[in-house]
Structures are given as structure tokens and as C-alpha cells.
Amino acid sequence: MPLIKKILFLSITIFALSGSKLFAEDLKKVGKFKDWEVMVIAETSGKVCFAQSIPVLQAPKINKRDARLFITFRPNEKISNEISTTAGYEFNKNNSVLATSGNNKFKFDIKQQGFAWMTSKKKENIMVKVMKKGSRIMVAGYNEKGSQTIDHYSLLGFTKAYNTAKKACS
């Protein structure tokens, strides 16, 4: 569980301090590839590299949320292809968070503090392959009141962003 807490802290820190000059020194934007961007964070424990995207479409439209989809590399912790998402709210514990691309469905197993992760490296690796070949992926989740949201992410630029993030941490 300490790894999950560290991931949560890092993710929350990224959002909370993204405008701070102090944080800007540690966070470096490596590049933008169509609908994806790559960032590198220098931590005392080593580099963390990730590609992220924001939705091109959100449902319901009336409630704009700070949603994101990430793929992260932490070489010092031997973590690669870590897929996570946030919908901009705390996920409902009774409902699943699912990513869908074509006929492929991926369930996020862990939901904490507004973020969701997969626990299976095998599923993450398969999802990366699907994302490289696809054009769009949808992430559906439920807020604490039980209302469903669906975030549509473009996969344009994903492969280049993925390769750049992976190389930045190799």
C-alpha cells in the first residue's frame, strides 16, 4: 500500500502545484504530441515520466471536470506502463471505472482520492497496445451520488508521447 500512497501524493501534487514556480522547477514539459503531452518530474527518489491527455468530449456536458488519463514510468521503482485516470471527482466505491476502446474493455481496480489504477501489469500492457492502435478511448466512472460520467480521450499522438515518456525515463 505505500506505493499507492506515493502515487496518490505525486498525482495530487501535480494538480495542486502545477501553477507554482517552485513546482515548475521540478516539472519539465518534454513535448506535446497532438492530444497528448509528456512531462518529467525530478524527485529525490529519481525521475518520474508520464504522458497525459485531457478529454476531447465529456458527458454530461453541463459539468466540466478536470479529467485526465495518464501513463507513467518510474524507473527507480521498476514501474512502467502504469495507467491511471482521474475524472475530477471522488469515484463511487460501488461502481466500476471502465476504459473502452472498440471491443476492448479495461477495469480499473483501485479507486482512491479521485484517481483509479489497474493492478494487473498484463492488462496495462494490453491496454497500451490497444491505445497505440486506436483512435479514441472512453473512460466511464460514477461519482459519489451514483451519476455516471464518460470522458472521451483522443489517441492522436499517444504512440509518440508514450515513446517519448518511456525514453525520458530510460
C-alpha positions in Angstrom: 0.0 0.0 0.0 2.9 2.5 0.5 3.4 2.6 -3.3 -0.2 3.6 -3.9 0.0 6.3 -1.3 3.2 7.6 -3.0 1.4 7.6 -6.4 -1.6 9.4 -4.9 0.7 12.0 -3.3 2.5 12.5 -6.6 -0.7 12.8 -8.6 -2.3 15.2 -6.2 0.9 17.3 -6.0 1.0 17.6 -9.8 -2.5 19.1 -9.9 -2.2 21.2 -6.7 1.1 22.8 -7.5 1.1 22.9 -11.3 1.0 26.7 -11.3 3.6 27.1 -8.6 7.1 28.5 -9.6 8.7 26.1 -7.1 7.0 23.1 -8.6 7.7 24.4 -12.2 11.5 23.9 -11.5 10.9 20.2 -10.8 8.3 19.6 -13.5 9.5 19.8 -17.1 7.3 19.6 -20.1 9.2 17.5 -22.6 6.8 17.8 -25.6 3.3 17.9 -27.0 2.2 15.3 -29.5 -1.3 16.2 -30.9 -3.6 15.5 -28.0 -1.0 14.1 -25.6 1.8 15.8 -23.6 4.8 14.4 -21.9 6.2 15.7 -18.5 9.2 14.7 -16.4 9.4 15.3 -12.6 12.7 15.2 -10.9 12.3 13.7 -7.4 14.9 12.8 -4.8 14.0 9.2 -5.4 14.5 9.6 -9.2 12.8 10.7 -12.3 9.1 10.2 -13.0 8.0 10.5 -16.6 4.4 10.5 -17.8 2.2 11.2 -20.8 -1.2 12.7 -20.2 -4.2 13.8 -22.0 -7.5 15.7 -21.3 -10.8 14.6 -22.7 -11.9 15.8 -26.1 -15.5 15.3 -25.0 -17.2 14.9 -21.6 -20.6 13.7 -20.7 -22.6 15.2 -19.2 -21.6 18.4 -20.9 -23.0 20.7 -18.3 -20.5 19.8 -15.6 -16.9 20.5 -16.7 -14.4 18.5 -14.8 -10.6 18.3 -14.6 -10.3 14.8 -16.0 -7.0 13.3 -17.2 -5.7 10.0 -18.4 -2.0 9.1 -17.6 0.6 6.5 -18.5 3.6 6.7 -16.1 7.2 5.4 -15.8 9.1 5.3 -12.5 12.4 3.5 -13.3 13.8 3.7 -9.8 10.7 1.8 -8.6 10.7 -0.5 -11.6 7.3 0.7 -12.7 6.4 1.1 -16.3 3.2 1.3 -18.3 1.3 2.4 -15.2 -2.1 3.6 -16.4 -4.2 5.9 -14.2 -7.1 8.2 -14.6 -9.0 10.9 -12.7 -12.5 12.2 -13.6 -12.1 15.3 -11.5 -14.2 13.9 -8.6 -14.1 11.1 -6.0 -15.2 7.8 -7.6 -18.1 5.9 -6.2 -16.8 2.8 -4.3 -19.8 0.7 -5.5 -19.3 1.1 -9.3 -16.5 0.2 -11.6 -14.3 2.6 -13.6 -14.0 1.2 -17.1 -12.0 2.2 -20.2 -13.4 1.1 -23.5 -11.8 1.2 -27.0 -13.6 -0.7 -29.7 -14.4 -4.1 -28.3 -11.7 -3.9 -25.6 -12.7 -3.1 -22.0 -10.4 -2.5 -19.1 -11.4 -2.2 -15.5 -9.5 0.0 -13.0 -9.2 -2.0 -9.8 -8.2 0.7 -7.3 -10.1 3.9 -6.6 -8.7 6.4 -4.1 -8.8 10.1 -3.7 -10.2 10.8 -7.1 -7.9 8.5 -9.0 -8.2 5.0 -10.4 -5.5 2.4 -11.3 -5.2 -1.1 -12.6 -3.4 -3.7 -10.6 -2.6 -6.1 -13.4 0.6 -5.4 -15.4 -0.7 -7.8 -18.1 -3.9 -5.7 -18.5 -1.9 -2.5 -18.6 0.4 -3.8 -21.3 -2.6 -4.9 -23.4 -4.3 -1.5 -22.9 -1.1 0.2 -24.1 -1.2 -1.9 -27.3 -4.8 -1.1 -27.8 -4.2 2.6 -27.3 -1.3 2.6 -29.8 -3.6 1.1 -32.5 -6.8 3.0 -31.6 -8.2 6.5 -32.3 -10.2 7.0 -29.1 -10.7 5.6 -25.7 -13.6 6.3 -23.3 -13.4 6.2 -19.5 -16.7 5.8 -17.7 -17.0 6.3 -13.9 -19.5 7.1 -11.3 -19.4 10.0 -8.8 -20.3 9.6 -5.1 -24.0 10.3 -5.9 -24.1 7.4 -8.4 -24.2 9.6 -11.6 -22.2 8.3 -14.5 -19.7 10.4 -16.4 -17.9 9.4 -19.6 -14.7 11.0 -20.8 -13.7 10.6 -24.4 -9.9 10.7 -25.0 -8.3 11.1 -28.4 -5.4 8.8 -29.0 -3.9 11.0 -31.7 -0.2 11.5 -30.7 -0.4 8.7 -28.0 2.3 6.5 -29.5 4.8 9.4 -29.9 4.0 10.6 -26.4 4.3 7.1 -24.9 7.7 6.5 -26.6 9.0 9.9 -25.5 7.9 9.4 -21.9 9.5 5.9 -21.9 12.7 7.2 -23.4 12.9 10.1 -21.0 13.0 7.6 -18.1 15.2 5.0 -19.6 
